Amino acid sequence: MSAPIKESAKRYPELNPTAQAVLNTVSGLFAIEVEDLVNDVRRQHIVDARWLTWFVYQAITNDPDYLVARIFDRDHTSIIHAWEVLNRRFKQNPMFQKMFERNAMLIRQLVTKKLPVCCPTCGQKLPTELKG
């Protein structure tokens, strides 16, 4: 476990191994510090990565919004707001949606170490509408 993850686990004791794995993977792929993902940094690229972290975590665990919020030390309305904003952005920018979905699929595969059920080129997609 990397030092930032250990520190995050100390500061946020409810971070479970799955949450830590998703945070670590997103942090590594996007070159963003784990602390920035769990803190209130509001730069857009960090917010997008944070929301991607929540989305992938929820996709892996099937936890409801309030549990995702608790795991990442947020209010459940933050999770709901993220899904609402992402859905609006998906409708406005289909390329952003495609990029988000592909990143989510890659991160989920890396975290769960599972091969995809179907390759991305055959049309397998994550849900268009996010839970919320």
Order of alpha helices (4+ residues) and beta strands (2+ residues): alpha-alpha-alpha-alpha-alpha-alpha-alpha
